[in-house]
Amino acid sequence: MTAKEMILKMPEVFNSEAAKDTNAVIQFDISEPLYGVINGDGMQVFEGQATNPTVTIAASDDNLVKLFKGQLNVMMAFMIGQLKIKGDMMLAQRLKSFIDSEKVAALNNQQKPS
């Protein structure tokens, strides 16, 4: 799955309980920029550049995929410049809690060839 495909699937694995008091716009600066709009009960993803994002996450497509799969250490990637974050750093740290790992596992199992 590509970085774009992963981001587009985020609404399906979104944990609205973890984000119930969050209203934010997350810009993903990858080869094809996307942004997610979070309101307390869900998330929508759009193509392009957000007007005024709460946080911007910039990474290569490969590094973002590795990050989503847990194959890239977030702090190390940030420190050596493989991942750049601009804006609300606290929100960036909370993003992982907004993703339901059980839904991700179910989604991954659906995508594996038999």
C-alpha positions as CSV (number, residue, x, y, z in Angstrom):
1,M,0.0,0.0,0.0
2,T,1.3,3.5,-0.9
3,A,1.5,6.4,1.5
4,K,-1.4,8.1,-0.3
5,E,-3.5,4.9,0.0
6,M,-2.7,4.6,3.7
7,I,-3.7,8.2,4.4
8,L,-6.9,7.8,2.3
9,K,-7.8,4.8,4.5
10,M,-7.3,6.7,7.8
11,P,-11.0,7.6,8.2
12,E,-11.8,3.8,8.2
13,V,-9.4,3.2,11.1
14,F,-10.0,6.4,13.0
15,N,-10.6,6.1,16.8
16,S,-13.2,8.8,17.4
17,E,-13.2,8.1,21.1
18,A,-9.5,9.1,21.4
19,A,-10.1,12.2,19.4
20,K,-13.4,13.2,20.8
21,D,-12.3,16.8,21.8
22,T,-10.0,17.4,18.9
23,N,-10.6,19.7,16.0
24,A,-7.6,19.9,13.7
25,V,-6.3,19.9,10.2
26,I,-3.3,17.7,9.5
27,Q,-1.3,18.3,6.3
28,F,0.7,15.4,4.9
29,D,3.4,16.7,2.6
30,I,4.3,13.7,0.5
31,S,4.6,13.2,-3.3
32,E,0.9,13.8,-3.7
33,P,-0.1,16.1,-0.8
34,L,-3.2,15.2,1.3
35,Y,-4.8,16.7,4.4
36,G,-7.0,15.3,7.0
37,V,-9.7,17.2,8.9
38,I,-10.5,15.9,12.3
39,N,-13.5,16.8,14.3
40,G,-14.5,15.1,17.5
41,D,-16.5,12.4,15.8
42,G,-14.5,11.5,12.7
43,M,-11.9,12.3,10.0
44,Q,-12.1,13.2,6.4
45,V,-9.2,13.2,4.0
46,F,-8.8,15.5,1.0
47,E,-6.3,15.9,-1.8
48,G,-4.1,19.0,-2.0
49,Q,-3.0,21.7,0.4
50,A,-4.9,22.8,3.5
51,T,-5.3,26.6,3.9
52,N,-4.2,26.7,7.5
53,P,-3.1,23.3,8.9
54,T,-2.8,22.7,12.6
55,V,0.2,20.5,12.0
56,T,2.2,19.6,8.8
57,I,4.0,16.3,8.5
58,A,6.5,16.1,5.7
59,A,8.3,12.9,4.7
60,S,9.1,10.8,1.7
61,D,6.4,8.3,0.7
62,D,8.7,5.4,1.7
63,N,9.4,6.8,5.1
64,L,5.7,7.6,5.8
65,V,4.8,4.0,4.9
66,K,7.5,2.7,7.2
67,L,6.3,5.1,9.9
68,F,2.7,3.8,9.6
69,K,3.9,0.2,9.7
70,G,6.0,0.8,12.8
71,Q,9.2,0.2,10.9
72,L,10.6,3.7,11.5
73,N,11.4,5.2,14.9
74,V,9.5,8.5,15.0
75,M,12.0,10.3,17.2
76,M,15.0,9.1,15.3
77,A,13.4,10.0,11.9
78,F,12.6,13.4,13.2
79,M,16.1,14.0,14.6
80,I,17.9,13.0,11.4
81,G,15.5,14.9,9.1
82,Q,13.6,12.0,7.6
83,L,10.4,13.4,9.1
84,K,9.6,17.1,9.5
85,I,6.9,18.4,11.7
86,K,5.7,22.0,11.7
87,G,2.9,23.4,13.9
88,D,1.3,21.7,16.9
89,M,3.9,19.2,18.1
90,M,1.6,18.0,20.9
91,L,-1.1,17.1,18.3
92,A,1.6,15.3,16.2
93,Q,2.5,13.2,19.2
94,R,-1.2,12.2,19.8
95,L,-1.9,11.2,16.2
96,K,-1.0,7.5,16.8
97,S,-3.7,7.3,19.4
98,F,-6.3,8.4,16.9
99,I,-5.8,5.2,14.9
100,D,-7.5,2.0,16.0
101,S,-4.9,-0.7,15.7
102,E,-7.5,-3.5,15.6
103,K,-9.2,-1.8,12.6
104,V,-5.7,-1.5,11.0
105,A,-5.0,-5.2,11.5
106,A,-8.4,-6.1,10.0
107,L,-7.8,-3.8,7.0
108,N,-4.4,-5.4,6.5
109,N,-5.8,-8.9,6.6
110,Q,-8.4,-7.9,4.0
111,Q,-5.7,-6.7,1.6
112,K,-3.5,-9.8,1.8
113,P,-3.8,-12.1,-1.2
114,S,-5.0,-15.6,-0.4
